[in-house]
């Protein structure tokens, strides 16, 4: 799936959430989508949480 298609699907999901659940539901759906994306990156090995925490604590630069 191309980046354009992913963006279109993301926009459609958020638009439906805004229409059905209102503003706060829209924000909650967006938050859960972001959390799901991070979990997916960690599970696939594309994101190393140890390196991220090291960068935030100042042990390593990004």
C-alpha positions, 0 to 999 in steps of 0.5 A, a space after each residue: 500500500 502506497 503512502 498516499 493510500 495509507 493517508 487517505 485511509 487514515 483520513 477516512 477513519 478519522 473523519 468517520 470517528 469525528 462524525 460519529 463520536 464528536 471531537 473527543 472521540 476523534 482525538 481518542 481514535 487518533 491516540 489509539 491509532 498512534 499507539 497501535 502504530 508504535 506497537 506495530 513498529 516494535 513488534 516488527 522490529 523497526 523500532 528499538 525502544 531501548 534506543 528511544 529511552 536512551 535518547 530521552 534520558 540523555 545517554 545517547 544522542 539521536 
